[in-house]
Amino acid sequence: MTIPVTVVTGFLGSGKTTLLSRVLREPELENTAVIVNEFGEVGLDHHLLRPVAERTLLLGSGCVCCSEREDLVAALGELLDLCQRGEIPALDRVVIETTGLADPAPILHTVFSHPVLSHHFTVDLVITTVDAVNGAMQLSGSPEATKQVAAADEIVITKTDLAGPGAKEELEARIGAINPSVRIVEASFGEVDVRELLSPVVRVGERDLPRLQEHDTASTHTVSVTFDGPVDWTAFGIWLSMLLHARGESVLRVKGLLDTGGPGPVVLNGVQHVIHPPQHLDRWPDRDHRSRVVFITRDIPEDSLLASLGGFSGLLGAAAVPLGERVSVRGGSS
Amino acid sequence: MCVLCGQDFVGRLHWTDRHVTDRALAAGPGSDPGEHQRDRRRDRAHRVALLNGVLPHYGLKVEDWSGSKYLLRDRKGRSELVQDLGALWPAAQRLSGRVPDPLDAALLESLKEGGGR
C-alpha cells in the first residue's frame, strides 16, 4: 500500500497554514505527517511535523518541472525510515505545504520518479488555497497564482468573511474558467469538512460537464472535450507524449477520464509535463460513461488543439467533440 | 526521460508503459505469466504500427528492438535506440532536425492523406 501525499499550495498569505492548523486538529488526521517550509506564525503543534528548507536540485540541463526537490527526498525518506523501524505509528497520509510562490510540479515529479519514494508514496490531491479578498488580483497579476489554480484538484476559498458582496461568486467563476474540473470548497478561518476535503472520489467526476471556455488570464486557454467512442489508449499516449514534447511548457494541466473500451475509464492527470501514473479503473465513478478531458494551456488556442485531435482521429479511433458552448470570461483587475 | 530536457531516469517506467505492468500486477498470483508477456508484445507491436503512421512525415521509421527498446531510423541510415515514448520524440527531433509537433498543420494534412494509418 502506498501512502497518499496531499500537496497544499496557494499564494502568499492565502491561508495555507490556517487551513492546516485547523484540519490537523481532526482526530482522523492523527497519523498524518506534515512537511512545512518553516514554522509559520500560526502554530502547528502536530506531533509529526517536519520543517524543511525548500531546496531544489536542478538536474543537469534540466527544466524546473523535473527538478528534484532534495528537501522532500530527505524528509519523506526520513519519515519512511522512522515508520519502518516502528518509531512512529504507521502513516495514513503525508501533507506537504509549499511556499506561496512554489510550483507544485517538481513536488509531483519527485514523488513519481524517485526510485524509492515512488514505491511508497503517491500524490492523491493538490489543494490550492485562494483568498477571497486578494485572489482575483493575484490571478490577474501573477502567473504563479494561475499555475497553482491550474494544478489544483481542489480549491479552498479562504477569508470569505472578509470579502465584499459578490466577491466570492466572481472569484468562483474566475477559477472555474481556468480549471473547470476543480472542486471548490469555501472555508473561513480554515473551517472545512475534512472528510469532504480529502475525499479522492470526487476528483474523478460526479460533476457537471465543464464548458469550453476562453479567458485572458495570462493567455490561459481551457478546452474540455469528449470523444464519439472509445479511444485507443496507445494512440492517445503517442499523441499526448508528442504534445508534451513539443509544447510541454504551454500545457499547464491535463485532467479527465478517458473511455478506452475497458470496463472503467483511465484516469488521466498531468500537471505541466509531469503525468501521474495513469490509473485504469475497473468501473466508472458515475453514470456518465463518456470520456471527458480538460486541457488547460497557455498560448495554445482551442481550435488548434481540436484540429490536432481531429487529425489524429484515425489513430485514436474516435473523434474529439468539444463540450458545451464557447464562452469568454474576461478577468479584470478587481 | 523528461519530455523537455531529456533527463534519462534509468529504470523509471514512462507513464505510457504503465498499464501493461499494472495489469500484470492486478492479475496477481495464479495468473498466467505468459499472458503478461503476450500483452506486452501485442502492445509494443501496436505502438510501432501507430508510430509508423506519424513518423514518415519526418522521414523516420521505428521498429521494436528485441522487445526492450525501439530503434528509430532515418532515410540516410542513421539510427537511435530509445527506451520509451519519453525518449523517442527528442530522438526524432535530433534525427529529423524538426520538432515533432501534433499541432503542426502539415503533419495533420499528411495524417489525413494517409487515412490516419
Interface residues (C-beta under 8 A of the other chain):
Chain A: L59 G60 S61 G62 C63 C65 C66 S113 P115 S118 D232 W233 T234 A235 G237 I238 W239 S241 M242 L243 L244 H245 A246 R247 G248 E249 V266 H273 I275 H276 P277 P278 H280 I300 S304 L305 A307 S308 G310 G311 F312 S313 G314 L315
Chain B: C2 V3 L4 C5 G6 Q7 F9 G11 R12 L13 H14 W15 T16 R18 H19 D22 R23 D43 H46 R47 L50 L51 G53 V54 L85 G86 L88 W89 P90 Q93 V99 P100 D101 P102 L103 A105 L107 L108 E109 L111 K112 G114 G115 G116 R117
